[in-house]
Amino acid sequence: MIRHIVLFTAKEKAQIDQIIDGLSVLAAIPHARRLEVARNRKTDQLGNDIDVVVYGEFDDETDLAAYKAHHLYQESIERVRPLRELRFAADIDMPAGARPE
């Protein structure tokens, strides 16, 4: 399983809801086992720079690649890129049957 985690900062804090709306179209892409888009709660004692988080789980590289090739993925990029300042992404391989701690 692959965990796909993407972190965003907004250019303007007033546009965070627009970013969330633009990213929410990703949930309609059928290749993810799980996909969540959420506003960062900003309760960490050391850093709260991230505004929005996308968390996805994919069975394998093929499903992740199909997700990224889907037309709604491109639509999301077109909607969000003008609103975001930074984007950080990480893909983590997890053993089969791994559970979040």
All heavy atoms as an XYZ file, in Angstrom:
810
protein
N       0.844     -1.177      0.000
C       0.000      0.000      0.000
C       0.892      1.243      0.000
O       1.966      1.245      0.603
C      -0.906      0.009      1.228
C      -1.787      1.234      1.284
S      -2.917      1.288      2.678
C      -1.801      1.596      4.012
N       0.414      2.281     -0.657
C       1.122      3.560     -0.700
C       0.262      4.616     -0.025
O      -0.925      4.759     -0.344
C       1.414      3.984     -2.152
C       2.280      2.937     -2.835
C       2.074      5.366     -2.187
C       2.417      3.153     -4.325
N       0.872      5.350      0.890
C       0.211      6.512      1.483
C       0.744      7.739      0.759
O       1.948      7.943      0.673
C       0.502      6.603      2.972
C      -0.171      5.509      3.756
C       0.023      5.695      5.225
N      -0.618      4.601      5.931
C      -0.290      4.217      7.143
N       0.662      4.858      7.811
N      -0.914      3.220      7.722
N      -0.172      8.526      0.233
C       0.147      9.729     -0.534
C      -0.307     10.918      0.302
O      -1.500     11.068      0.594
C      -0.602      9.664     -1.874
C      -0.449     10.857     -2.746
N       0.747     11.217     -3.320
C      -1.369     11.768     -3.160
C       0.554     12.293     -4.073
N      -0.711     12.657     -3.977
N       0.647     11.749      0.720
C       0.348     12.874      1.603
C       0.843     14.153      0.929
O       2.000     14.229      0.516
C       1.035     12.696      2.966
C       0.614     11.361      3.581
C       0.718     13.866      3.899
C       1.570     10.834      4.609
N      -0.055     15.133      0.798
C       0.302     16.388      0.153
C      -0.118     17.526      1.084
O      -1.233     17.544      1.595
C      -0.369     16.542     -1.229
C       0.170     17.768     -1.948
C      -0.162     15.289     -2.072
N       0.811     18.464      1.287
C       0.589     19.595      2.189
C       0.625     20.884      1.385
O       1.491     21.059      0.525
C       1.689     19.621      3.254
C       1.943     18.300      3.986
C       3.181     18.420      4.861
C       0.739     17.900      4.802
N      -0.298     21.790      1.688
C      -0.415     23.051      0.953
C      -0.403     24.234      1.910
O      -0.960     24.159      3.009
C      -1.747     23.104      0.188
C      -1.886     22.091     -0.893
C      -2.370     20.823     -0.622
C      -1.533     22.398     -2.202
C      -2.506     19.881     -1.627
C      -1.666     21.463     -3.214
C      -2.149     20.203     -2.927
N       0.178     25.337      1.448
C       0.003     26.621      2.112
C      -0.707     27.541      1.130
O      -0.496     27.461     -0.079
C       1.342     27.256      2.544
O       2.126     27.541      1.387
C       2.113     26.350      3.486
N      -1.560     28.383      1.665
C      -2.328     29.315      0.844
C      -1.572     30.631      0.687
O      -0.915     31.098      1.619
C      -3.681     29.583      1.485
N      -1.685     31.237     -0.501
C      -1.126     32.580     -0.697
C      -1.857     33.569      0.199
O      -1.251     34.448      0.802
C      -1.261     33.010     -2.155
C      -0.308     32.307     -3.088
C      -0.486     32.816     -4.507
C       0.442     32.081     -5.459
N       0.249     32.528     -6.856
N      -3.171     33.421      0.251
C      -4.033     34.284      1.070
C      -4.878     33.395      1.965
O      -5.576     32.509      1.470
C      -4.960     35.127      0.180
C      -4.250     35.996     -0.829
C      -3.509     37.155     -0.195
O      -3.914     37.587      0.908
O      -2.517     37.609     -0.795
N      -4.847     33.616      3.259
C      -5.596     32.765      4.195
C      -7.095     32.766      3.889
O      -7.780     31.794      4.145
C      -5.336     33.190      5.643
C      -3.879     33.097      6.038
C      -3.276     31.735      5.774
C      -1.811     31.700      6.136
N      -1.092     30.577      5.567
N      -7.589     33.834      3.301
C      -9.012     33.919      2.950
C      -9.392     32.937      1.839
O     -10.579     32.706      1.606
C      -9.367     35.338      2.533
N      -8.401     32.357      1.176
C      -8.672     31.440      0.064
C      -8.546     29.967      0.446
O      -8.657     29.096     -0.414
C      -7.734     31.747     -1.100
C      -7.975     33.124     -1.687
C      -6.993     33.457     -2.785
O      -5.822     33.108     -2.734
N      -7.485     34.159     -3.797
N      -8.368     29.665      1.719
C      -8.217     28.267      2.139
C      -9.446     27.442      1.763
O      -9.312     26.319      1.268
C      -7.903     28.173      3.646
C      -6.513     28.763      3.923
C      -7.976     26.723      4.125
C      -6.150     28.864      5.390
N     -10.636     27.980      1.949
C     -11.846     27.226      1.576
C     -11.890     26.945      0.081
O     -12.325     25.875     -0.340
C     -13.110     27.958      2.019
C     -13.321     27.898      3.520
O     -12.776     26.985      4.176
O     -14.042     28.773      4.048
N     -11.422     27.877     -0.736
C     -11.371     27.661     -2.182
C     -10.371     26.552     -2.526
O     -10.617     25.757     -3.429
C     -10.964     28.943     -2.910
C     -12.041     30.008     -2.942
C     -11.496     31.244     -3.627
O     -10.944     32.128     -2.973
N     -11.636     31.308     -4.940
N      -9.269     26.510     -1.819
C      -8.293     25.442     -2.026
C      -8.918     24.096     -1.669
O      -8.800     23.120     -2.429
C      -7.007     25.706     -1.214
C      -6.271     26.918     -1.787
C      -6.107     24.471     -1.199
C      -5.092     27.389     -0.948
N      -9.586     24.043     -0.534
C     -10.245     22.799     -0.122
C     -11.280     22.375     -1.158
O     -11.354     21.200     -1.531
C     -10.869     22.946      1.279
C      -9.743     23.066      2.319
C     -11.796     21.783      1.603
C     -10.207     23.450      3.706
N     -12.061     23.310     -1.659
C     -13.048     22.988     -2.693
C     -12.371     22.445     -3.947
O     -12.832     21.464     -4.545
C     -13.880     24.221     -3.058
C     -14.858     24.619     -1.970
O     -15.114     23.800     -1.066
O     -15.346     25.761     -2.026
N     -11.275     23.068     -4.356
C     -10.558     22.620     -5.545
C      -9.948     21.241     -5.381
O      -9.876     20.459     -6.332
N      -9.496     20.931     -4.179
C      -8.918     19.618     -3.909
C      -9.983     18.551     -3.687
O      -9.732     17.363     -3.920
C      -7.994     19.692     -2.695
C      -6.734     20.532     -2.876
C      -6.050     20.759     -1.536
C      -5.791     19.881     -3.873
N     -11.153     18.945     -3.264
C     -12.213     17.983     -2.967
C     -12.683     17.205     -4.189
O     -13.218     16.100     -4.052
C     -13.395     18.686     -2.297
O     -12.996     19.123     -1.004
N     -12.462     17.742     -5.391
C     -12.843     16.987     -6.594
C     -12.033     15.703     -6.706
O     -12.460     14.754     -7.380
C     -12.702     17.824     -7.892
C     -13.546     19.079     -7.826
C     -11.260     18.145     -8.203
N     -10.886     15.627     -6.030
C     -10.050     14.428     -6.075
C     -10.772     13.209     -5.507
O     -10.492     12.076     -5.901
C      -8.749     14.659     -5.304
C      -7.840     15.774     -5.817
C      -6.687     16.007     -4.840
C      -7.313     15.440     -7.209
N     -11.720     13.422     -4.602
C     -12.445     12.312     -3.980
C     -13.279     11.531     -4.988
O     -13.628     10.374     -4.742
C     -13.318     12.827     -2.847
N     -13.589     12.132     -6.114
C     -14.385     11.449     -7.144
C     -13.537     10.543     -8.041
O     -14.079      9.806     -8.861
C     -15.128     12.481     -7.995
N     -12.227     10.590     -7.883
C     -11.350      9.732     -8.682
C     -11.392      8.326     -8.082
O     -11.141      8.150     -6.886
C      -9.909     10.285     -8.718
C      -9.898     11.694     -9.321
C      -8.999      9.349     -9.503
C      -8.545     12.385     -9.273
N     -11.690      7.303     -8.887
C     -11.975      5.975     -8.327
C     -10.765      5.141     -7.902
O     -10.953      4.075     -7.347
C     -12.703      5.284     -9.483
C     -12.166      5.927    -10.704
C     -11.929      7.362    -10.322
N      -9.550      5.578     -8.087
C      -8.392      4.705     -7.880
C      -7.870      4.667     -6.450
O      -7.061      3.808     -6.115
C      -7.270      5.100     -8.842
C      -7.721      5.119    -10.264
N      -7.960      3.971    -10.983
C      -8.028      6.138    -11.100
C      -8.370      4.287    -12.195
N      -8.421      5.603    -12.285
N      -8.311      5.576     -5.609
C      -7.844      5.611     -4.224
C      -8.662      4.670     -3.359
O      -9.879      4.577     -3.500
C      -7.928      7.029     -3.670
N      -7.988      3.986     -2.460
C      -8.672      3.176     -1.454
C      -9.330      4.111     -0.437
O     -10.416      3.865      0.068
C      -7.648      2.282     -0.758
C      -8.213      1.490      0.392
C      -7.144      0.806      1.184
N      -6.480     -0.219      0.393
C      -5.605     -1.069      0.898
N      -5.266     -0.991      2.171
N      -5.036     -1.973      0.139
N      -8.635      5.213     -0.155
C      -9.118      6.220      0.802
C      -8.544      7.556      0.368
O      -7.380      7.631     -0.028
C      -8.623      5.847      2.191
C      -8.961      6.823      3.273
C      -8.443      6.306      4.591
N      -8.796      7.225      5.648
C      -8.535      7.013      6.910
N      -7.916      5.911      7.280
N      -8.885      7.889      7.813
N      -9.337      8.621      0.453
C      -8.836      9.954      0.131
C      -9.544     10.972      1.012
O     -10.777     10.978      1.090
C      -9.052     10.314     -1.342
C      -8.294     11.594     -1.677
C      -6.972     11.263     -2.338
C      -9.103     12.518     -2.501
N      -8.758     11.808      1.670
C      -9.304     12.829      2.548
C      -8.652     14.172      2.241
O      -7.459     14.232      1.957
C      -9.032     12.477      4.015
C      -9.650     11.170      4.449
C      -9.237     10.767      5.858
O      -8.721     11.632      6.615
O      -9.415      9.598      6.196
N      -9.429     15.224      2.302
C      -8.942     16.590      2.163
C      -9.423     17.333      3.405
O     -10.613     17.309      3.724
C      -9.499     17.269      0.891
C      -9.055     18.717      0.817
C      -9.086     16.501     -0.352
N      -8.488     17.986      4.108
C      -8.878     18.648      5.354
C      -8.026     19.883      5.627
O      -6.883     19.967      5.202
C      -8.751     17.673      6.518
N      -8.626     20.790      6.343
C      -7.921     21.976      6.840
C      -7.053     21.540      8.017
O      -7.494     20.761      8.870
C      -8.953     23.009      7.298
C      -8.361     24.294      7.844
C      -9.458     25.185      8.397
N     -10.330     25.664      7.354
C     -10.259     26.878      6.818
N      -9.360     27.743      7.243
N     -11.097     27.239      5.885
N      -5.835     22.025      8.068
C      -4.945     21.746      9.193
C      -5.508     22.403     10.449
O      -5.876     23.579     10.433
C      -3.543     22.273      8.888
C      -2.538     21.950      9.978
O      -2.800     21.163     10.877
N      -1.379     22.569      9.894
N      -5.565     21.673     11.531
C      -6.088     22.193     12.791
C      -5.152     23.204     13.435
O      -5.563     23.983     14.307
C      -6.345     21.041     13.761
C      -7.465     20.129     13.268
C      -7.732     18.966     14.213
N      -8.041     19.460     15.549
C      -7.517     18.940     16.665
N      -6.678     17.938     16.622
N      -7.842     19.444     17.839
N      -3.883     23.172     13.058
C      -2.873     24.125     13.540
C      -2.774     24.131     15.068
O      -2.828     25.181     15.705
C      -3.132     25.522     12.992
C      -3.031     25.552     11.475
C      -2.996     26.941     10.938
C      -2.803     26.875      9.437
N      -2.505     28.140      8.856
N      -2.601     22.948     15.624
C      -2.452     22.827     17.070
C      -1.066     22.314     17.462
O      -0.827     22.078     18.643
C      -3.525     21.877     17.641
O      -3.408     20.597     17.000
C      -4.919     22.437     17.443
N      -0.170     22.168     16.490
C       1.178     21.685     16.792
C       1.963     22.764     17.527
O       1.899     23.943     17.178
C       1.903     21.296     15.503
C       3.238     20.641     15.784
O       3.234     19.442     16.130
O       4.272     21.331     15.691
N       2.722     22.378     18.528
C       3.462     23.346     19.339
C       4.684     23.924     18.638
O       5.205     24.961     19.043
C       3.888     22.717     20.658
C       4.841     21.544     20.470
C       5.004     20.713     21.714
O       4.182     20.792     22.620
N       6.058     19.927     21.767
N       5.131     23.287     17.529
C       6.358     23.744     16.879
C       6.151     24.395     15.520
O       6.989     25.171     15.081
C       7.339     22.568     16.723
C       7.756     21.907     18.029
C       8.629     20.712     17.746
C       8.459     22.899     18.940
N       5.089     24.057     14.817
C       4.899     24.642     13.498
C       3.486     24.452     12.989
O       2.932     23.363     13.092
N       2.925     25.524     12.468
C       1.556     25.489     11.962
C       1.448     26.199     10.618
O       0.471     26.881     10.339
C       0.610     26.123     12.984
C       0.457     25.250     14.199
O      -0.034     24.128     14.099
N       0.897     25.728     15.342
N       2.462     26.024      9.793
C       2.496     26.717      8.509
C       1.564     26.104      7.468
O       1.083     26.805      6.583
C       3.923     26.724      7.953
C       4.893     27.445      8.882
O       4.467     28.435      9.505
O       6.037     27.009      8.981
N       1.317     24.807      7.557
C       0.507     24.110      6.562
C      -0.966     24.456      6.766
O      -1.479     24.435      7.885
C       0.721     22.581      6.670
C       2.196     22.225      6.458
C      -0.188     21.833      5.704
C       2.769     22.683      5.143
N      -1.656     24.762      5.652
C      -3.073     25.126      5.721
C      -4.008     23.960      5.380
O      -5.065     23.817      5.985
C      -3.356     26.288      4.759
C      -2.626     27.552      5.176
O      -2.740     27.948      6.356
O      -1.932     28.142      4.322
N      -3.628     23.141      4.382
C      -4.516     22.076      3.892
C      -3.702     20.801      3.688
O      -2.561     20.845      3.226
C      -5.190     22.479      2.563
C      -6.111     21.377      2.055
C      -5.963     23.787      2.726
N      -4.327     19.672      4.005
C      -3.687     18.366      3.869
C      -4.555     17.468      2.993
O      -5.774     17.408      3.170
C      -3.505     17.691      5.250
C      -2.889     16.302      5.100
C      -2.683     18.566      6.174
N      -3.897     16.768      2.053
C      -4.545     15.705      1.288
C      -3.883     14.400      1.719
O      -2.649     14.289      1.722
C      -4.376     15.894     -0.233
C      -4.946     14.701     -1.000
C      -5.038     17.185     -0.688
N      -4.706     13.427      2.111
C      -4.202     12.120      2.530
C      -4.902     11.057      1.691
O      -6.129     11.008      1.648
C      -4.496     11.891      4.017
C      -4.144     10.497      4.470
C      -2.834     10.159      4.775
C      -5.114      9.511      4.556
C      -2.501      8.887      5.175
C      -4.793      8.221      4.951
C      -3.484      7.913      5.259
O      -3.149      6.645      5.641
N      -4.110     10.243      1.017
C      -4.677      9.179      0.207
C      -3.979      7.863      0.445
O      -2.801      7.825      0.804
N      -4.713      6.777      0.244
C      -4.152      5.430      0.308
C      -4.449      4.734     -1.004
O      -5.586      4.773     -1.494
C      -4.757      4.642      1.467
C      -4.392      5.196      2.823
C      -5.029      4.445      3.980
O      -5.858      3.527      3.746
O      -4.716      4.785      5.135
N      -3.421      4.085     -1.553
C      -3.521      3.407     -2.844
C      -2.956      2.005     -2.706
O      -1.956      1.800     -2.001
C      -2.747      4.198     -3.914
C      -3.310      5.570     -4.123
C      -2.924      6.627     -3.311
C      -4.247      5.804     -5.112
C      -3.463      7.888     -3.480
C      -4.796      7.064     -5.287
C      -4.401      8.109     -4.474
N      -3.575      1.053     -3.390
C      -3.118     -0.330     -3.303
C      -1.707     -0.502     -3.847
O      -0.922     -1.280     -3.316
C      -4.070     -1.276     -4.027
C      -5.372     -1.462     -3.261
O      -5.348     -1.384     -2.015
O      -6.408     -1.703     -3.908
N      -1.386      0.232     -4.923
C      -0.077      0.052     -5.547
C       0.254      1.251     -6.433
O      -0.541      2.182     -6.572
C      -0.033     -1.247     -6.365
C      -1.174     -1.372     -7.359
O      -1.597     -0.343     -7.943
O      -1.659     -2.493     -7.567
N       1.432      1.212     -7.035
C       1.911      2.289     -7.900
C       1.000      2.497     -9.106
O       0.812      3.627     -9.570
C       3.345      1.989     -8.347
C       4.009      3.132     -9.070
C       4.224      4.356     -8.198
O       4.581      4.209     -7.017
O       4.027      5.488     -8.709
N       0.422      1.420     -9.607
C      -0.476      1.512    -10.760
C      -1.704      2.354    -10.423
O      -2.108      3.215    -11.205
C      -0.894      0.105    -11.236
O       0.284     -0.624    -11.583
C      -1.834      0.171    -12.425
N      -2.291      2.119     -9.252
C      -3.464      2.901     -8.843
C      -3.099      4.368     -8.598
O      -3.857      5.266     -8.964
C      -4.100      2.311     -7.585
C      -4.909      1.069     -7.860
O      -5.232      0.803     -9.045
O      -5.232      0.340     -6.897
N      -1.936      4.613     -7.990
C      -1.506      5.995     -7.765
C      -1.271      6.711     -9.090
O      -1.690      7.861     -9.268
C      -0.248      6.036     -6.901
C       0.321      7.413     -6.576
C      -0.705      8.310     -5.888
C       1.573      7.270     -5.709
N      -0.646      6.020    -10.048
C      -0.399      6.617    -11.370
C      -1.712      6.890    -12.093
O      -1.873      7.942    -12.733
C       0.495      5.709    -12.201
N      -2.681      5.983    -11.984
C      -3.986      6.183    -12.627
C      -4.716      7.369    -11.998
O      -5.370      8.157    -12.691
C      -4.822      4.909    -12.520
N      -4.599      7.509    -10.691
C      -5.178      8.653     -9.977
C      -4.599      9.962    -10.511
O      -5.325     10.900    -10.836
C      -4.897      8.463     -8.487
C      -5.048      9.671     -7.606
C      -6.295     10.089     -7.158
C      -3.922     10.379     -7.175
C      -6.419     11.185     -6.309
C      -4.041     11.467     -6.332
C      -5.287     11.870     -5.901
O      -5.404     12.954     -5.069
N      -3.278     10.011    -10.658
C      -2.622     11.230    -11.134
C      -2.883     11.497    -12.614
O      -2.775     12.639    -13.063
C      -1.118     11.148    -10.868
C      -0.781     11.225     -9.397
C       0.712     11.127     -9.164
C       1.053     11.243     -7.689
N       2.514     11.187     -7.466
N      -3.243     10.476    -13.367
C      -3.529     10.639    -14.793
C      -4.989     11.007    -15.059
O      -5.341     11.379    -16.179
C      -3.179      9.352    -15.544
N      -5.832     10.913    -14.059
C      -7.264     11.175    -14.219
C      -7.507     12.660    -14.517
O      -6.818     13.530    -13.986
C      -7.995     10.768    -12.941
C      -9.460     10.606    -13.101
N     -10.324     11.678    -13.079
C     -10.219      9.502    -13.297
C     -11.556     11.238    -13.225
N     -11.522      9.914    -13.361
N      -8.507     12.946    -15.345
C      -8.799     14.339    -15.733
C      -9.188     15.211    -14.535
O      -8.923     16.414    -14.525
C      -9.863     14.393    -16.834
C     -11.236     14.041    -16.359
N     -12.119     14.983    -15.913
C     -11.869     12.846    -16.253
C     -13.254     14.400    -15.549
N     -13.124     13.096    -15.752
N      -9.778     14.637    -13.492
C     -10.132     15.438    -12.315
C      -8.893     15.862    -11.527
O      -8.902     16.900    -10.858
C     -11.099     14.675    -11.407
C     -12.513     14.526    -11.945
C     -13.353     13.660    -11.008
C     -13.170     15.886    -12.165
N      -7.831     15.088    -11.611
C      -6.570     15.478    -10.978
C      -6.048     16.749    -11.638
O      -5.660     17.699    -10.961
C      -5.563     14.322    -11.089
C      -4.283     14.540    -10.334
C      -4.182     14.216     -8.987
C      -3.153     15.055    -10.966
C      -2.994     14.410     -8.286
C      -1.967     15.242    -10.280
C      -1.899     14.918     -8.937
O      -0.720     15.112     -8.251
N      -6.091     16.782    -12.964
C      -5.645     17.976    -13.697
C      -6.560     19.171    -13.395
O      -6.086     20.293    -13.216
C      -5.594     17.712    -15.201
C      -5.035     18.868    -16.007
C      -3.608     19.217    -15.616
O      -2.781     18.344    -15.377
N      -3.305     20.502    -15.541
N      -7.855     18.913    -13.313
C      -8.796     19.990    -12.972
C      -8.467     20.574    -11.598
O      -8.470     21.798    -11.404
C     -10.228     19.465    -12.973
C     -11.243     20.509    -12.558
C     -12.654     19.974    -12.454
O     -13.033     19.105    -13.265
O     -13.371     20.439    -11.546
N      -8.157     19.708    -10.648
C      -7.810     20.159     -9.312
C      -6.550     21.027     -9.342
O      -6.497     22.080     -8.694
C      -7.607     18.951     -8.390
O      -7.258     19.373     -7.100
N      -5.552     20.604    -10.090
C      -4.325     21.400    -10.218
C      -4.642     22.791    -10.763
O      -4.162     23.800    -10.243
C      -3.309     20.689    -11.139
C      -2.752     19.452    -10.448
C      -2.182     21.641    -11.554
C      -1.914     18.563    -11.351
N      -5.461     22.849    -11.808
C      -5.795     24.132    -12.432
C      -6.540     25.049    -11.475
O      -6.363     26.275    -11.521
C      -6.602     23.887    -13.700
C      -5.771     23.247    -14.807
C      -6.589     22.749    -15.984
O      -7.821     23.008    -16.024
O      -6.003     22.090    -16.857
N      -7.356     24.480    -10.599
C      -8.109     25.290     -9.646
C      -7.255     25.748     -8.465
O      -7.416     26.873     -7.973
C      -9.312     24.493     -9.127
C     -10.380     24.285    -10.188
C     -11.515     23.412     -9.709
N     -12.212     23.994     -8.567
C     -13.236     23.408     -7.954
N     -13.692     22.239     -8.386
N     -13.811     23.979     -6.925
N      -6.336     24.889     -8.015
C      -5.608     25.158     -6.777
C      -4.283     25.881     -6.995
O      -3.895     26.733     -6.184
C      -5.391     23.833     -6.002
C      -4.465     24.024     -4.817
C      -6.733     23.259     -5.562
N      -3.569     25.579     -8.057
C      -2.230     26.156     -8.254
C      -2.202     27.678     -8.114
O      -1.301     28.215     -7.459
C      -1.657     25.729     -9.605
C      -0.230     26.256     -9.804
C       0.389     25.743    -11.073
N       0.865     24.386    -10.845
C       1.042     23.495    -11.799
N       0.791     23.797    -13.052
N       1.486     22.292    -11.512
N      -3.168     28.423     -8.679
C      -3.097     29.891     -8.537
C      -3.305     30.383     -7.099
O      -2.956     31.512     -6.771
C      -4.235     30.394     -9.430
C      -4.622     29.257    -10.295
C      -4.255     28.012     -9.562
N      -3.864     29.520     -6.238
C      -4.209     29.925     -4.874
C      -3.173     29.518     -3.839
O      -3.156     30.056     -2.742
C      -5.554     29.308     -4.478
C      -6.733     29.556     -5.416
C      -7.942     28.758     -4.965
C      -7.040     31.036     -5.487
N      -2.337     28.585     -4.192
C      -1.403     28.042     -3.201
C      -0.031     28.691     -3.304
O       0.383     29.127     -4.368
C      -1.263     26.537     -3.356
C      -0.570     26.131     -4.664
C       0.134     24.817     -4.503
N       0.595     24.288     -5.767
C       1.823     24.474     -6.241
N       2.691     25.197     -5.571
N       2.179     23.950     -7.394
N       0.621     28.740     -2.177
C       2.001     29.236     -2.139
C       2.956     28.061     -2.300
O       3.750     28.015     -3.214
C       2.261     29.958     -0.811
C       3.618     30.613     -0.729
C       3.734     31.821     -1.639
O       2.749     32.547     -1.813
O       4.842     32.038     -2.169
N       2.861     27.103     -1.389
C       3.751     25.944     -1.395
C       2.955     24.650     -1.460
O       1.810     24.587     -0.997
C       4.620     25.929     -0.133
C       5.542     27.116      0.079
C       6.190     27.039      1.456
C       6.605     27.182     -1.011
N       3.614     23.620     -2.014
C       3.042     22.277     -2.069
C       4.174     21.307     -1.774
O       5.215     21.344     -2.413
C       2.474     21.982     -3.454
C       1.923     20.575     -3.620
C       1.569     20.303     -5.090
N       1.039     18.981     -5.293
C       1.773     17.891     -5.519
N       3.094     17.975     -5.563
N       1.198     16.715     -5.692
N       3.954     20.462     -0.793
C       4.910     19.410     -0.450
C       4.192     18.079     -0.574
O       3.048     17.947     -0.126
C       5.409     19.558      0.997
C       6.089     20.859      1.268
C       5.401     21.910      1.856
C       7.422     21.042      0.938
C       6.022     23.116      2.111
C       8.057     22.253      1.193
C       7.353     23.287      1.780
N       4.842     17.080     -1.170
C       4.216     15.771     -1.341
C       5.165     14.680     -0.893
O       6.389     14.788     -1.049
C       3.820     15.556     -2.799
N       4.582     13.606     -0.346
C       5.355     12.432      0.049
C       4.529     11.191     -0.257
O       3.310     11.176     -0.030
C       5.698     12.486      1.528
N       5.187     10.172     -0.783
C       4.574      8.871     -1.029
C       5.351      7.856     -0.199
O       6.568      7.719     -0.354
C       4.625      8.509     -2.510
C       3.778      9.442     -3.350
O       2.655      9.759     -2.915
O       4.230      9.866     -4.421
N       4.639      7.156      0.667
C       5.264      6.248      1.626
C       4.772      4.830      1.348
O       3.565      4.584      1.313
C       4.897      6.645      3.063
C       5.292      8.105      3.326
C       5.537      5.713      4.068
C       4.648      8.675      4.557
N       5.705      3.905      1.166
C       5.348      2.493      1.018
C       5.055      1.899      2.383
O       5.835      2.060      3.325
C       6.502      1.701      0.377
C       6.684      2.031     -1.088
O       5.669      2.146     -1.794
O       7.844      2.170     -1.525
N       3.921      1.222      2.481
C       3.528      0.575      3.729
C       3.369     -0.918      3.460
O       2.853     -1.307      2.419
C       2.207      1.151      4.234
C       2.258      2.646      4.527
S       3.504      3.142      5.719
C       2.914      2.321      7.183
N       3.768     -1.760      4.397
C       3.589     -3.197      4.216
C       2.100     -3.543      4.132
O       1.256     -2.850      4.705
C       4.210     -3.812      5.463
C       4.868     -2.720      6.212
C       4.415     -1.410      5.643
N       1.788     -4.603      3.421
C       0.393     -5.063      3.321
C      -0.167     -5.298      4.712
O       0.501     -5.849      5.583
C       0.331     -6.345      2.500
N      -1.372     -4.844      4.933
C      -2.022     -5.016      6.224
C      -1.600     -4.000      7.274
O      -2.049     -4.083      8.407
N      -0.736     -3.054      6.912
C      -0.310     -2.039      7.878
C      -1.487     -1.175      8.275
O      -2.342     -0.860      7.468
C       0.800     -1.181      7.288
N      -1.503     -0.815      9.528
C      -2.573      0.038     10.046
C      -1.973      1.324     10.584
O      -0.887      1.301     11.147
C      -3.322     -0.677     11.157
C      -3.984     -1.960     10.693
C      -4.587     -2.651     11.871
N      -5.461     -1.743     12.567
C      -6.741     -1.975     12.811
N      -7.284     -3.071     12.421
N      -7.459     -1.087     13.466
N      -2.693      2.437     10.423
C      -2.194      3.687     11.005
C      -2.044      3.547     12.509
O      -2.854      2.897     13.154
C      -3.282      4.713     10.660
C      -4.109      4.090      9.593
C      -3.952      2.602      9.735
N      -1.014      4.147     13.038
C      -0.802      4.083     14.497
C      -1.478      5.214     15.188
O      -1.734      6.233     14.682
C       0.695      4.116     14.794
C       1.381      2.897     14.249
C       2.866      2.890     14.544
O       3.320      3.684     15.391
O       3.560      2.094     13.933
